[in-house]
Amino acid sequence: MHPVLKQYFSGKIDLSAGHEALIDRCFKLKHAKRNEVLVPKGSVAKNIYFVIKGCLRVFLVDDSGNESTRFLIFENNMGTAFPSFINGTPSLAAIQSLEASELLVLSRHDRDLLLKEVPGWETMYRIGLEQDYIASIQRIESLITMDSKARYQVLMDTRPDIIRRLPNKIVADYLGISQETLSRLKAHRPTKA
């Protein structure tokens, strides 16, 4: 099993050597280029992606071509366009690799196999989904209840790596603000004594 994946499971689930071998067979290594689209809008999301290195973006595009980032998936996390993956329907969202990325890919068939065969996998999977759901709700609530300055400050406090690592266009989109507003917020950041 890939060492990063093994570390991810450590403390979450006890795995026998046989179960480790099964997991290793189910997760397929993939290298994605910077800005590569892994799931185009309108196609069915057939895989879950575990990010070893890099960053994936799940985003929507409206009829005018405006993009709206739904999720960012960084190292040691899994994700996909879940409505499409779960329902087997065309995805409203696309998935793009924002950086050259190293991924482990789990198909729906193999996800189902692991849910059936590996004791504790279903509980671990459910807890992961619950945590992702809570994070999504908190993000939606922040977009509704906080102004741009407050949202920027929360991101600076909790995930400053996003601001340092990703292009301003993506960060602004993720925060639900314009690039100009993001530039102003960055320029007025208080200095530390």
For each residue, the residues with C-beta under 8 A, 3 or more apart:
1: 5 6 20 21 23 24 27
2: 5 6 24 27 29 52 104
3: 6 7
4: 7 8 52 75 76
5: 1 2 8 9 23 27 50 52 104
6: 1 2 3 9 10 20
7: 3 4 10 76
8: 4 5 12 50 76
9: 5 6 12 13 15 23 124
10: 6 7
11:
12: 8 9 120 124 127
13: 9 118 120 121 123 124
14: 120
15: 9 19 20 23 118
16: 19 20
17: 20 21
18: 21 22
19: 15 16 22 23 117 118 119
20: 1 6 15 16 17 23 24
21: 1 17 18 24 25
22: 18 19 25 26 113 114 117 118
23: 1 5 9 15 19 20 26 27 114 118
24: 1 2 20 21 27
25: 21 22
26: 22 23 106 107 110 111 113 114
27: 1 2 5 23 24 50 104 105 106 110
28: 104 105 106 107
29: 2 102 103 104 105
30: 102 103 104 105
31: 100 101 102 103
32: 36 38 54 56 97 100 101 102 103
33: 36 97 100
34: 97 98 99 100
35: 96 97 98
36: 32 33 96 97
37: 40 94 95 96
38: 32 47 49 56 95 96 97
39: 43 45 47 80 81 84 91 93 94 95
40: 37 43 94
41: 60 61 91 92 93 94
42: 90 91
43: 39 40 84 90 91
44: 84 85 88 89 90 91
45: 39 80 81 82 84 85 91 95
46: 85 107 108
47: 38 39 80 85 105 106 107 108
48: 78 79 80 85 105 106 108 111
49: 38 56 73 78 79 80 95 103 104 105 106
50: 5 8 27 77 78 103 104 105 106
51: 54 55 56 73 74 75 76 77 78 79 101 102 103
52: 2 4 5 75 101 102 103 104
53: 75 101 102
54: 32 51 75 97 98 99 100 101 102 103
55: 51 72 73 74 75 97 98 99 101 165 166
56: 32 38 49 51 72 73 79 95 96 97 98 101 103
57: 69 71 72 73 95 96 97 98 170
58: 69 70 71 72 73 79 80 81 93 94 95
59: 67 68 69 70 93 94 96 173
60: 41 67 68 70 92 93 94
61: 41 65 66 67 68 94
62: 65 66 68
63:
64:
65: 61 62
66: 61 62
67: 59 60 61 173
68: 59 60 61 62 173
69: 57 58 59 72 170 173 174
70: 58 59 60 93
71: 57 58 79 136
72: 55 56 57 58 69 98 162 166 170 174
73: 49 51 55 56 57 58 77 78 79
74: 51 55 77 161
75: 4 51 52 53 54 55
76: 4 7 8 51
77: 50 51 73 74
78: 48 49 50 51 73 106 128
79: 48 49 51 56 58 71 73 82 132
80: 39 45 47 48 49 58 84 85 95
81: 39 45 58 84 85 91 92 93 94 95
82: 45 79 85 86
83: 86 87 89 91 92 93
84: 39 43 44 45 80 81 87 88 89 90 91 92 93
85: 44 45 46 47 48 80 81 82 88 108
86: 82 83
87: 83 84
88: 44 84 85 108
89: 44 83 84
90: 42 43 44 84
91: 39 41 42 43 44 45 81 83 84 94
92: 41 60 81 83 84
93: 39 41 58 59 60 70 81 83 84
94: 37 39 40 41 58 59 60 61 81 91
95: 37 38 39 45 49 56 57 58 80 81
96: 35 36 37 38 56 57 59
97: 32 33 34 35 36 38 54 55 56 57 100 101 103
98: 34 35 54 55 56 57 72 101 166 170
99: 34 54 55
100: 31 32 33 34 54 97
101: 31 32 51 52 53 54 55 56 97 98
102: 29 30 31 32 51 52 53 54
103: 29 30 31 32 49 50 51 52 54 56 97
104: 2 5 27 28 29 30 49 50 52
105: 27 28 29 30 47 48 49 50
106: 26 27 28 47 48 49 50 78 110 111 114
107: 26 28 46 47 110 111
108: 46 47 48 85 88 111 112
109: 112 113
110: 26 27 106 107 113 114
111: 26 48 106 107 108 114 115 125
112: 108 109 115 116
113: 22 26 109 110 116 117
114: 22 23 26 106 110 111 117 118 121
115: 111 112 118 121 122 125
116: 112 113
117: 19 22 113 114 121
118: 13 15 19 22 23 114 115 121
119: 19
120: 12 13 14 123 124
121: 13 114 115 117 118 124 125
122: 115 125 126
123: 13 120 126 127
124: 9 12 13 120 121 127 128
125: 111 115 121 122 128 129
126: 122 123 129 130
127: 12 123 124 130 131
128: 78 124 125 131 132
129: 125 126 132 133
130: 126 127 133 134
131: 127 128 134 135
132: 79 128 129 135 136
133: 129 130 136 137
134: 130 131 137 138
135: 131 132 138 139
136: 71 132 133 139 140
137: 133 134 140 141
138: 134 135 141 142
139: 135 136 142 143
140: 136 137 143 144
141: 137 138 144 145
142: 138 139 145 146 150 151 154
143: 139 140 146 151 176
144: 140 141
145: 141 142
146: 142 143 150 151 154
147: 150 151
148: 151 152 175 176 177 181 185
149: 152 153 185
150: 142 146 147 153 154
151: 142 143 146 147 148 154 155 175 176 177
152: 148 149 155 156 175 177 182 185
153: 149 150 156 157
154: 142 146 150 151 157 158
155: 151 152 158 159 160 162 163 171 174 175
156: 152 153 160 163 189
157: 153 154 160
158: 154 155
159: 155 162 163
160: 155 156 157 163 164
161: 74 164 165
162: 72 155 159 165 166 171 174
163: 155 156 159 160 166 171 186
164: 160 161
165: 55 161 162
166: 55 72 98 162 163 170 171 174
167: 170 171
168: 171 172 179 182 183
169: 172 173 179
170: 57 69 72 98 166 167 173 174
171: 155 162 163 166 167 168 174 175 182
172: 168 169 175 177 178 179 181 182
173: 59 67 68 69 169 170 176
174: 69 72 155 162 166 170 171
175: 148 151 152 155 171 172 182
176: 143 148 151 173
177: 148 151 152 172 181 182 185
178: 172 181 182
179: 168 169 172 182 183
180: 183 184
181: 148 172 177 178 184 185
182: 152 168 171 172 175 177 178 179 185 186
183: 168 179 180 186 187
184: 180 181 187 188
185: 148 149 152 177 181 182 188 189
186: 163 182 183 189
187: 183 184
188: 184 185
189: 156 185 186
190:
191:
192:
193:
